[in-house]
Amino acid sequence: MKGKPRPTARSKPRPRGHADPLGDARIRPLLERYCKLAGVKQVALAVDRCELTLPQAERPFFRDRATLRVAFSLGALDRDPSAEIAGVGTPFLAQVIEAIRARAARRSLGLIASVGAQHAAPLHSGGVVDLPVPLRDGTVKRTTARVAVHPVGRLVARVVLRAGAGVEEAVVESDVYDLSAGVKADADLAAAFGDLEAGRSRPADPSAAGDAAAVAAREPADLLRLLVANLQEKSAARVAVRRAAAEQGLALELGRLDRYFESILKEQAEPDAIGTVTALAERRRTEEIRRSQVRAVVHPLQLIEAAVVMQHAEWRVKTSQDRSATFTAQRALSGEAPWSLACPQCGRPPASLVICRHNHGACDACSSTCSVCREDFCADHGIAECRVDGQPACAEHVHVCPSCRLEHCSAHEGICTEGEEGGHPACSACLAPCGSCGRLICNHHAEQSDAAAPKGSRRLCAACLRRCEGGANEAVGMDELAQCTSCGKAVCTAHQAVCALDMDEQVHCSQHLRRCTVCGREVCAAHVAPQAQQCVTCAQGELSANPPS
């Protein structure tokens, strides 16, 4: 009697972390967060495969489909070839990114249970707190300290590195930042934020904040600049690896190009052909160098934010020039940690604080003192180096030279006498006097006389530049010309002479002078005997010695 067939052993489903992801492991959590926020129904078909049911508002991002299946591994794709691949660089990921940007750009976690609340310390009496960082050229006019609700969060972004034919993509997360102060959160707060984000803790009841006022986050553009800068720092190692690989590939490609064009040049004999091939080789080298440069592009995906109750301090300060700004700092409710203060401009911990002439705060690292007015300014309101002397200048005293198109300070500016309406301003580095009349002219309006001119190569204005009509039409100065008595053309001193028989010593161009075959003197056409190569004096002498019969 045959026994019952033994049941086949069914493999246990593997945990999600062992599903052989096609790309960055953070893509799947990102998709799950998007589905939760956008109202997309997600049904697990297997450990590495799911089905999405899209609401009407989300379908345009996914080619107007109502449902689609997503594969997170190659095995899932083999079992369901019609599924979409959830990998880096795939069309599906691009569609999810576009949908997130339009529909799920922010994710709010709620209120974090206050760090250090169980050891909360009272603020100083009267709310007076000393400014923890030195202030350059300013005094504190008002101080306030209170308990406030601060927004904190991190940015999730896609970073694309391109160099040559290579493309690398990754989904990265910034550190946790205080979105109002622009400073990186401490370890305790970052850990509490991570627990709330991962679901290991629950948000606190909003009533726990009491009557603490909420502090507004920074402007979106300012926040994006700070968080993207942090992402760039975290991607520095990846960029360095990509750059090293690109430099190695560039060296090989440039060597191949050099050998190729060297073999072509050996076959050329004509100078024009050699010049053409050489120019083509330089252009190809330039294109290859440009193509191999590492370019990092950051595509923001989602801002994950929460709120936390903290001690908050503000200082209103003013300078001797009546410029004012407000600086803020914060710390945990326990009051044990020092006040955390970041530069309002660059977000870095400052060594000293500076008030920009546009009435906002900065620090010594991102500000300068104008070399013209001696006022402080931040990096957004001036230049670090004048084109002429390399000194900083505020926006009020920065001009763009129309000749060289570079920025310079107003102290190094003059007037070019050429151009419309009697002249235009230009930087002093582009201005120099005309070699003939002495007027100041910029490089754009200046002309250079020919090196073969009587006075050599000189800088000339348009009014003083002339063309010698008695030679090869070379450029010369107006002070080097004279008018030919015979034809009226302008000729320079190198191509003019005086008739030996002209008592007035009038100037003639070389085309209207003849050399006498008897005496060798140069005479003008008026003093040449008809039908003879002799001057009239020598011709009359021959007639006297040999009278006609």
C-alpha positions in Angstrom: 0.0 0.0 0.0 1.4 3.3 -1.1 1.8 5.8 1.5 0.5 9.4 1.2 2.7 11.7 -0.7 4.9 13.7 1.5 4.0 17.4 1.4 6.6 19.6 -0.2 8.4 21.9 2.1 7.5 25.5 1.5 10.2 28.0 2.0 9.5 30.6 4.6 9.2 34.2 3.3 12.3 36.1 3.8 12.3 39.4 5.6 11.9 42.5 3.5 15.6 43.5 4.0 16.6 40.3 2.1 14.5 40.8 -1.0 17.5 41.4 -3.3 16.7 45.1 -3.9 17.7 46.4 -7.3 19.0 49.8 -6.1 19.2 51.9 -2.9 17.3 50.2 0.0 15.7 53.5 0.8 13.5 53.5 -2.3 10.9 51.1 -0.9 10.4 53.1 2.4 10.2 56.3 0.3 7.4 54.7 -1.9 5.6 53.5 1.3 5.6 57.0 2.7 4.4 58.5 -0.6 1.5 56.0 -0.7 0.5 56.8 2.8 0.5 60.6 2.2 -1.1 60.5 -1.3 -3.8 58.0 -0.5 -2.4 55.3 -2.7 -3.6 51.8 -1.7 -0.6 49.4 -1.5 -1.2 45.6 -1.3 1.7 43.2 -0.8 1.6 40.4 -3.3 4.8 38.8 -2.1 7.8 39.8 0.0 9.4 41.5 -3.1 6.3 42.5 -5.1 3.2 44.8 -4.4 0.3 46.3 -6.3 -0.6 50.0 -6.2 -4.2 51.3 -6.7 -3.9 54.9 -7.6 -6.6 57.6 -6.9 -7.7 59.8 -9.8 -5.4 62.7 -8.8 -2.3 60.5 -8.9 -2.9 58.7 -12.2 -1.4 61.4 -14.5 2.0 60.8 -12.9 1.9 57.1 -13.8 0.7 57.3 -17.5 -3.0 57.4 -16.4 -3.0 53.9 -15.0 -5.4 53.0 -12.2 -3.3 50.1 -10.9 0.2 48.8 -11.4 2.4 46.2 -9.9 5.9 46.9 -8.6 8.9 44.5 -8.4 11.7 45.1 -5.9 14.0 42.2 -7.0 15.0 40.5 -10.2 13.2 37.3 -9.1 9.9 39.2 -8.7 10.4 40.6 -12.2 10.9 37.1 -13.6 7.7 35.9 -12.0 5.7 39.0 -13.1 7.3 40.5 -16.3 4.6 43.1 -16.6 5.5 44.7 -13.2 7.4 47.9 -13.0 11.0 47.8 -11.7 11.6 49.9 -8.6 15.3 50.5 -9.1 17.6 53.5 -9.4 17.4 55.1 -12.8 14.2 53.4 -13.8 11.1 55.1 -15.3 9.0 54.1 -12.3 11.4 55.8 -9.8 11.2 59.0 -12.0 7.4 58.8 -11.9 7.4 58.4 -8.1 9.8 61.4 -7.8 7.6 63.6 -9.9 4.5 62.6 -8.0 6.3 63.2 -4.6 7.4 66.7 -5.8 3.8 67.6 -6.8 1.7 65.8 -4.1 3.8 64.7 -1.1 6.6 67.2 -0.8 6.3 67.4 3.0 5.7 64.8 5.8 4.7 66.0 9.2 5.5 63.7 12.2 3.9 65.8 14.9 5.3 66.9 18.2 8.4 65.2 19.6 8.3 64.4 23.3 10.5 67.2 24.7 14.1 66.2 25.1 15.1 66.9 28.7 11.6 67.9 29.8 11.9 65.8 32.9 14.8 67.9 34.0 13.5 71.2 32.7 15.3 74.2 34.2 13.8 77.7 34.6 15.1 80.5 32.4 17.1 83.3 33.9 15.1 85.9 35.8 13.7 88.6 33.6 14.5 86.6 30.5 18.0 88.2 30.2 20.6 85.9 28.6 24.1 86.9 27.6 25.0 86.7 24.0 27.3 83.6 23.8 29.3 84.8 20.8 31.3 88.1 20.4 29.7 90.8 18.3 31.7 92.9 15.9 30.9 96.7 16.0 27.6 96.4 17.8 25.8 96.4 21.1 22.8 94.3 22.4 19.7 96.5 22.7 17.2 93.9 23.8 17.2 90.3 25.0 14.2 87.9 25.4 14.2 84.3 26.5 11.2 82.0 26.5 10.0 78.5 25.8 9.0 78.0 22.1 8.1 75.3 19.6 10.8 74.8 17.0 10.4 73.1 13.7 13.0 70.4 13.0 13.4 68.1 10.0 15.5 66.4 7.4 15.6 66.4 3.6 15.3 63.3 1.4 16.8 63.8 -2.0 18.0 62.0 -5.1 21.7 62.8 -5.9 22.8 62.2 -9.5 26.6 62.1 -10.2 27.6 62.4 -13.9 31.1 62.1 -15.3 31.8 61.1 -18.9 29.5 58.2 -19.8 29.1 57.2 -16.1 26.0 58.0 -14.2 25.4 57.2 -10.5 22.2 57.8 -8.6 21.4 57.4 -4.9 18.7 58.5 -2.5 20.3 60.2 0.5 19.0 61.9 3.7 20.4 65.0 5.3 21.1 65.3 9.0 18.3 66.6 11.3 18.3 70.4 11.3 16.5 73.0 13.3 14.5 74.6 10.5 14.1 78.0 12.2 17.7 78.5 13.4 19.4 76.6 10.5 21.6 74.7 12.9 22.2 70.9 13.1 20.3 69.2 15.9 22.2 67.6 18.7 22.5 63.9 19.1 19.6 63.5 21.6 17.2 65.4 19.5 18.3 63.6 16.3 17.8 60.3 18.0 14.3 61.3 19.2 13.4 62.5 15.7 14.6 59.1 14.3 12.5 57.1 16.7 9.4 59.1 15.8 10.1 58.8 12.1 10.7 55.0 12.3 7.6 54.5 14.4 9.4 53.4 17.5 7.8 56.2 19.5 4.5 58.1 19.2 4.1 61.9 18.8 3.3 63.8 21.9 -0.1 65.4 22.5 -0.1 69.0 21.1 -1.4 70.2 24.5 2.0 69.3 25.9 3.4 72.4 24.3 1.2 74.5 26.6 1.2 78.2 25.7 4.6 78.0 24.0 4.6 80.0 20.7 5.6 78.4 17.5 8.8 79.8 15.8 8.5 80.1 12.0 10.8 78.1 9.8 13.2 79.8 7.5 12.2 80.8 3.9 12.0 77.7 1.6 14.9 78.9 -0.6 17.1 79.5 2.5 16.2 76.1 4.0 16.8 74.3 0.7 20.3 76.0 0.4 21.3 74.8 3.9 20.0 71.2 3.6 21.4 70.7 0.1 24.8 71.9 1.3 24.6 69.3 4.0 23.8 66.6 1.4 26.8 67.7 -0.7 29.0 67.3 2.4 27.6 63.8 3.0 28.2 62.9 -0.7 31.8 64.2 -0.7 33.3 60.7 -0.5 31.1 59.4 -3.3 32.0 62.4 -5.5 35.8 61.9 -4.8 35.5 58.2 -5.9 33.7 59.3 -9.1 36.2 62.0 -9.8 39.2 59.7 -9.4 37.5 57.2 -11.8 36.8 60.1 -14.2 40.4 61.3 -14.1 41.7 57.9 -14.9 39.3 57.4 -17.8 40.2 60.9 -19.0 43.9 60.2 -19.1 43.3 57.1 -21.2 41.0 58.9 -23.6 43.3 61.8 -24.0 46.2 59.4 -24.8 44.1 57.7 -27.4 43.2 61.1 -29.0 46.8 62.2 -29.1 47.9 59.0 -30.8 45.1 59.3 -33.3 45.7 62.9 -34.3 49.5 62.4 -34.3 49.0 59.7 -37.0 46.9 62.0 -39.1 49.3 64.9 -38.8 52.1 62.7 -40.2 50.1 62.3 -43.4 49.7 66.1 -43.9 52.1 68.3 -45.8 50.2 71.6 -46.4 50.3 74.2 -43.7 46.6 74.8 -43.9 45.8 71.1 -43.5 48.2 70.9 -40.5 46.4 73.9 -38.9 43.0 72.4 -39.5 43.9 69.0 -37.9 45.6 70.7 -35.0 42.6 72.9 -34.3 40.3 69.8 -34.4 42.6 68.0 -32.0 42.4 70.8 -29.5 38.7 71.0 -29.8 38.3 67.3 -29.2 40.6 67.5 -26.1 38.6 70.4 -24.7 35.3 68.5 -25.3 36.6 65.4 -23.6 37.9 67.3 -20.6 34.5 69.1 -20.2 32.6 65.8 -20.6 34.7 64.1 -17.9 34.1 66.7 -15.2 32.0 65.4 -12.3 28.6 67.1 -12.0 26.4 66.5 -8.9 22.7 67.3 -9.3 20.5 67.2 -6.2 16.8 66.6 -6.7 14.8 67.3 -3.5 12.1 64.7 -2.9 10.6 65.1 0.6 11.0 67.3 3.6 10.3 65.3 6.8 9.5 67.6 9.7 8.4 67.6 13.3 8.2 70.0 16.2 9.9 70.2 19.5 9.6 72.4 22.6 12.9 74.1 23.4 14.3 77.1 25.3 14.5 80.0 22.8 16.5 83.3 23.1 16.6 86.4 20.9 19.0 89.3 20.9 18.3 92.6 19.1 21.6 94.3 18.2 22.6 97.6 16.6 25.8 99.0 15.1 27.3 102.5 15.3 26.0 103.0 11.7 22.5 102.4 12.9 22.3 98.9 11.3 20.3 96.3 13.2 19.7 92.6 13.2 18.2 89.8 15.4 20.2 86.7 16.4 18.5 83.6 17.9 19.7 80.6 19.8 18.1 77.6 21.4 18.8 74.7 23.8 17.0 71.7 25.4 14.6 72.3 28.2 17.0 70.9 30.7 19.2 74.0 30.2 22.3 71.9 30.8 23.7 72.3 27.3 25.1 75.6 26.1 23.0 77.8 23.8 23.2 76.6 20.2 23.6 79.6 17.9 24.2 79.3 14.1 25.0 82.0 11.6 21.7 83.2 10.0 23.4 83.4 6.6 25.6 80.3 6.2 24.3 78.1 9.1 27.8 77.4 10.5 28.7 78.0 14.2 30.2 81.5 14.3 33.4 82.7 15.9 32.0 86.2 15.9 28.7 87.8 14.8 28.4 90.6 12.1 25.6 92.8 11.1 25.2 93.2 7.3 24.5 96.8 6.1 21.2 95.4 4.7 20.0 94.8 8.3 20.4 91.1 8.9 22.9 88.9 10.7 26.0 87.1 9.4 29.2 85.8 10.8 32.9 86.5 10.3 33.3 83.5 7.9 30.6 84.7 5.4 31.0 88.5 5.6 33.6 91.1 4.7 34.3 94.8 5.2 33.8 97.1 2.2 37.0 98.7 1.1 35.0 101.8 0.0 32.6 102.6 2.8 34.1 100.4 5.6 30.8 98.8 6.4 30.3 95.0 6.9 28.3 93.0 4.4 27.4 89.4 3.9 28.3 87.2 0.9 24.9 87.9 -0.8 25.3 91.7 -0.7 28.7 92.3 -2.3 31.8 90.7 -3.8 34.9 89.2 -2.1 37.4 90.6 -4.6 37.4 93.7 -6.7 38.7 93.0 -10.2 41.4 95.7 -9.8 42.9 95.4 -6.3 41.3 92.2 -5.0 39.6 93.9 -2.0 36.0 93.3 -0.9 33.2 95.7 -1.8 29.5 95.9 -0.8 26.7 95.8 -3.4 26.3 99.6 -3.1 29.8 100.1 -4.4 30.0 97.2 -6.9 29.8 98.0 -10.7 30.2 95.8 -13.7 32.7 97.1 -16.3 31.2 97.1 -19.8 34.6 96.5 -21.3 35.8 93.3 -19.4 32.4 92.3 -17.9 34.0 91.9 -14.5 32.9 93.3 -11.2 34.9 96.1 -9.5 34.5 98.6 -6.8 33.5 102.3 -7.4 36.9 103.5 -6.1 38.6 101.9 -9.2 36.3 103.4 -11.9 36.9 106.0 -14.5 35.2 107.3 -17.6 36.0 106.2 -21.2 35.7 109.1 -23.5 34.4 106.9 -26.4 30.9 105.6 -26.9 27.5 107.2 -26.8 26.6 110.3 -24.9 30.2 111.4 -24.5 31.5 108.3 -22.7 30.8 105.5 -20.2 32.2 104.3 -16.9 34.8 101.4 -16.9 37.2 99.9 -14.4 40.6 101.5 -14.1 42.3 98.3 -15.2 40.6 98.6 -18.6 41.4 102.4 -19.0 44.5 103.9 -20.5 45.3 107.1 -22.4 45.4 107.2 -26.2 48.9 107.3 -27.5 48.1 110.2 -29.8 45.6 112.6 -28.1 46.0 111.4 -24.5 42.2 110.8 -23.9 41.2 107.9 -21.6 39.8 105.0 -23.5 38.7 101.5 -22.4 40.0 98.2 -23.9 36.8 97.7 -25.8 37.1 101.0 -27.7 40.9 101.0 -28.0 42.7 100.2 -31.3 46.2 99.1 -31.8 48.4 100.6 -34.5 50.6 98.4 -36.7 54.0 97.4 -35.4 55.4 98.7 -38.8 54.0 102.2 -38.2 56.6 105.0 -37.8 56.1 105.3 -34.1 55.5 101.6 -33.5 52.5 99.8 -32.0 50.5 102.2 -29.9 47.1 102.3 -28.2 44.9 104.7 -30.1 41.3 105.9 -29.9 39.0 105.6 -32.9 39.4 109.3 -33.7 43.2 109.1 -33.9 43.4 105.8 -35.8 44.0 106.1 -39.6 45.0 103.9 -42.5 48.0 104.6 -44.5 46.9 104.8 -48.1 50.4 105.0 -49.5 51.5 101.5 -48.2 49.6 98.3 -47.3 46.7 100.1 -45.6 48.2 99.5 -42.2 46.9 101.1 -39.0 48.8 104.2 -37.9 48.2 107.2 -35.8 46.8 110.5 -37.0 50.0 112.3 -35.9 52.0 110.1 -38.3 50.1 111.1 -41.4 50.4 113.8 -44.1 48.4 114.5 -47.2 49.9 113.7 -50.6 50.1 116.8 -52.8 49.5 114.9 -56.0 46.5 112.6 -55.1 45.3 113.9 -51.7 45.7 110.5 -50.0 46.8 110.2 -46.4 50.3 108.7 -46.1 52.5 108.0 -43.1 56.1 109.2 -42.8 57.4 105.7 -43.8 55.6 106.0 -47.2 56.1 109.7 -48.0 58.9 111.8 -49.4 59.6 115.4 -50.6 60.3 116.2 -54.3 63.9 117.2 -54.6 63.0 120.0 -57.0 60.0 121.4 -55.0 61.1 124.5 -53.2 58.0 124.3 -50.8 59.0 120.7 -49.7 55.5 119.4 -50.2 54.8 115.8 -49.3 54.1 113.1 -51.9 53.2 109.4 -51.5 55.6 106.9 -53.0 53.3 106.2 -55.9 53.8 109.7 -57.2 57.6 109.9 -57.0 60.1 108.9 -59.6 63.8 108.4 -59.3 65.8 110.2 -62.0 68.0 107.8 -64.0 70.7 110.4 -64.3 71.1 112.1 -60.9 69.2 109.6 -58.8 67.0 112.2 -57.1 63.3 111.5 -56.3 61.0 114.0 -58.0 57.3 114.3 -58.3 55.3 113.7 -61.5 55.2 117.4 -62.2 59.0 117.5 -62.3 59.6 114.5 -64.6 60.4 115.2 -68.2 57.7 113.9 -70.6 58.5 110.5 -72.2 61.7 110.2 -70.1 62.8 108.8 -66.8 64.7 111.9 -65.9 64.0 115.0 -63.9 63.4 118.2 -65.8 66.8 119.6 -64.8 68.7 116.6 -66.2 66.5 116.5 -69.3 67.2 120.2 -70.0 71.0 119.6 -69.6 70.9 116.8 -72.2 69.0 119.1 -74.7 71.6 121.8 -74.2 74.5 119.3 -74.9 72.8 117.7 -77.9 70.6 120.3 -79.6 68.1 118.9 -82.1 69.3 119.2 -85.8 
